[in-house]
């Protein structure tokens, strides 16, 4: 086979694309929903949303009560005061940072035992360390998903900006994402000099690259204050109860995503602006964070073309710049992603066409996995390539693109069939399941947007319809369930639109409409209605 010299040109081409990114963080709020978009060089890389009505548990610490023990799966179900009991496997219950009454195993602490070969960890069953009715301190490491309750652990981790503190652990580690040997060595020396209480472990996060000992110490002081408050709550509160609540979406985003590459933070609501400024003053003292308040008539997400990108995140087919496309199929057990050349045939040979398509698909697949927050087993079916160097380069591009992902991932090398298998940490339901509900028309065989989503969409559409008119009546005709939410949970937002636009909105429930249908009609009526 004749060597394909185009490989070197394409290899250089993709290397040149790697450059420092310019980051924007956008915060928007509509009704009871906060949304965050992170753009790098104008491209939507990450998207998050949080609704006030949603029960958020990930990262929270609870004082719970063991409700039942299932020996067959070596696990216990713990009442933590939420709608569903949490799931605690024996491996996640063996060690706990809570020392008082540890000798009796009240909080699941199991000590090493000595045998003829020295110290070893005792191999125990769940019924040996947990009893029904026992109180236990646990942290949620995975949100409830469908019928499954939250996944729990007694091995706590409390994240700061540069450091993750692990009470009850002894490790002083550095994030595996920091690959530079010199930087790892520098951070290792700093970690040895950090004064932390005995029995407290630390892991330096990726954003700790280049930071000074002073900055790490400030982070540790913040984390220790949190841990002392947790310990006070453990003593004061009765089970089941919430002991510590992880930061909200706005604060978490600034803590985890604000970097030196962040050009500015843009918000479109006064309440959000105050929340952002308050958190930065407390958490990032001394940092210059450019914050901009969005005042334009066009919405913040529309201005930066985020809305269109979010809509694409729910399409099965995603187009590639070269003309090819990827097809994404999600099931409960795994996600399959298929790469196709589509209309792309512009290269000199089939091998070049396939290689170029696979290179673009590798970057887009990594982006879509982050945007959709897909978890579990993911299988990517790249188009088969004969050139071994092409196969290695496509895998390299994909691996580099996945490094942007904050979730834990494990990628297996590309197989002879062109398949890449990977796993991605699933800590909460995917974006698709958060926005879409089970369709009552097809009995779960497909998806339909949820009532909450459609209520928010109706508010957005109404605001847009009324933006250029005054003293009109808008008949907003929607499905009865959407109408009910608009007149109850979202009534305040509805009235705000009326006041801001100087118009009147009449919500009409129409049972003949699909839940995703919204009909609007403007009309003039004589006489006022208390707005003008």
Secondary structure, DSSP 8 states (H G I E B T S, - for coil): ----THHHHHHHHHHHH-----EEEEEEEETTEEEEEEEETTEEEEEEEEETTS---TT-EEEEEEEEEEGGGTEEEEE-SSSS-EEEEGGGSS--S--TTGGGTTT----EEEETTEEEE----HHHH--TT-EEEEEEEE--BTTB--EEESS--EE-SSEEEEET---EEE-TT---HHHHHHHHHHHHH----TTEEEEE-GGGTT--HHHHHHHHHHHHHHHHHHHHHHHH--SSEEEE----HHHHHHHHH--TTEEEEEESSHHHHHHHHHHHHHHSTT----EEE---SS-HHHHTTHHHHHHHTT-SEEE-TTS-EEEEEE-SSEEEEEEE-TT---SSSHHHHHHHHHHHHHHHHHHHHHHHT--EEEEEE----S-HHHHHHHHHHHHHHHTT--S-EEE----TTSEEEEEE---S--HHHHHEEE-TTTTTSSEEE-HHHHHHHHHHHHHHHHTT--S-EEEEEE-HHHHHHHTTTTHHHHHHHHHHHT-EEEEEE-TTS-TT-EEEEEE--SS--S--
